[in-house]
């Protein structure tokens, strides 16, 4: 199917670059592309966001409680309960955002930075595209176990107000009440809870 489409006049309209202790990090690009369908002969114009990818971690304590972050998000103007997550380091290449580190390395780094915990075991659980209609963002989900307390190292402008453990029933209640509104967090928690004995039990 990919050979059916001819990509023409791809231009990068915007680059989001974040200064970090690792140097300038390319977080995403916005491209404008003209694409010709060789079957129909029609040409369409699309704006496409390009990302090197994102890692989401489910930190699980020794008593099986899950750590969540209460984080202020500027785009929505409010606080959200979320799983720790971070963008994979990347660079621009051929109009795309190409990763320069592995998802595993990103997950280990971001977990310490955001929660202050280091994982003895990181297991990749799932992968998915977040918004394939306009974004190539790929999400990598990890279960993080054997946690050891370290020091939290937040990026400039990152506002994490609280790191708190929750039991599985508490998380299920939060989901049922609509108290968790971040999509990647919902997907990560449902993947995790669904693998437990008895699966997911959402209160009515």
N, C-alpha and C positions, 0 to 999 in steps of 0.2 A: 504493500500500500504506500510506503514512504516514497517509492520511485514514481508514484503518480503525480506528485506535487513538485513544482519548480519554485524555489525560493529566490525572489528577486528584490533588489534594492532594500536590503536589511540595514537599518541605521539605528544606532544606539542613542536614545533620547535622554537618558538619565542614568547615572551611576550612584549607588548608595555605598559610601565607603566610611567605615568606622575606625577611628583611632583606638588602638588597644595596646596592652603590653607586648603583644606579639608583632606589632607594627600595624600598618593600615590594612584593614580587612575589607575585601569586596563582599558586600552582603547580597546585593542583587542589582540587576540591570533592567531597564525598560527599553525594549526594542520595538521599532515600527517596521513591519515587513509587508511587502507585496508578494502574494503567493498565487501562482497559476496552477489551476487544475487541468492537467493534460487530457483528461477524459472529456470534460465539459467545455474546455476552452475558456472558462471564466477566470477572472483574477479578483482576489479579495485582498483587503488590507486589514491587518490585525496588529494590535498592540499586545506584546507578549512580555511578561516578566520572567527573567532568568535568574536562577539561584543555584549556588553550589550544593544546596541541600541543608537540611536541619536534622538534628538529633534530639530525641525526647527520651528522658530517662525516668524509670519508675523506681525510686529508691525504697527498698524494702528492708526494714530493721529486723533484728534477730527475733523479735516477737511478732513478726508479720505485719506490723503497722506500716503504712505508706506515708512518706514525707510529701507534703504539698507546700507550695509557696504562695503567700499573699503578695501580689505584685501590682504596682501601679502601672497602667498602660496608657501612654499619651494619646494614641489614636482614638481610644474609646472614652478617655477622660475619667477613668475610674479604676478600682482595684478588682483583680480577678484571682481566684484560686487556680493555680496551675501546677503542672509537673515541671521540674527543671528542664530546660531545653536550650539549645544554642545553634548558631549557624556554623556550618563547616567552613574552614578557611578556604578561600578560593582566589582565582585570578581570572581576568578577562582573556578569552582566546576565541578568535573567530566569531565574535558577536555573542558568545555564550559565557556563562559563569562556570568555570571549571574548578572542581575541588582540588586542593593541594594537600589535604590531610585526609586520613581515613575516617569513616564514621566512628570507629572505635576510639581513635585518638581524640576526636572532638567530644564524644560522650564523656570520656574520663576527665578531660580538662574542664568542661562546662559544669559537670556535677560538683567538682570541688569549688569552682568559682561561685556558683549560685547557692549551694547548700552548706558548704564547709565540710562535706563528707567525701571521703575517698572510697571507691568501691574495690573490694578484693576480687569480685567477680562481676563482669559485665557480659550479658548474654543478649545477642540480637534476637528480637522476638518477631518483628514484622517490619514491612516497608509499604509505603503507599504514596500516591500523588495527592497533594492537598487540594489543588484547584486547577485541574487540567484544562478547563475552558479558557484560561488566560494566563496560566502560570505553570512552569515546569518543575515547581518545588517538589522535591522528593523528601519524605519524612522517614527517618530510621528510628525505630523504637527499641530501647534496651531495658532489660531488667537489671537493676543494680543491687547486689547483695554483698554481705560481709563488709558492712560499712564501718569505717574508722573515722572518728572526728578529727578534722583538720581546721584550718582557718578559711573563712569565707573571703573571696576576693572579687568584689563586684566591679564591673566595668563602669566608667564614667557615664552618668545618666541612667544607670540601671537602679530601679527603686524596688527592692525586695523588703517588705515591711515585716515579714514573719516567715519562719520555717517551722512547720508544726506536723507532728505525726498523727495519723488518723487510722482507726480500725477499718476493716472491710465494711462492716455494717454502717459505720459513720459515713464512709465514702458513698455507699449506695444510697443513703438517705439524702446526701448533698446532691447527687445526680438526680434523684427523683424530684427534689424540690426546685430544681433549676438553679442551684447555687454554684454549679460549675458550668461556665459558659464558653470556655475555650475549647475549640474543636479538637486540637491535637491532644489536649489533656483528656477529654472524653474518650477519644479513640484509644489512647494508651491505657486508661483505667479499665475500659470495657474489655480490651484484650487481656489484661492482667486478671481481672476478677473472673472473667469467663473461663480461665484455665484452672481455677480453684475447684476443689471438690464441691459438687452441688451447684457450680456455676454462679450466675448473678441473681440476686434477689432484690429487686427494686420495690420499696414500699409503695403502696397505692395511695 
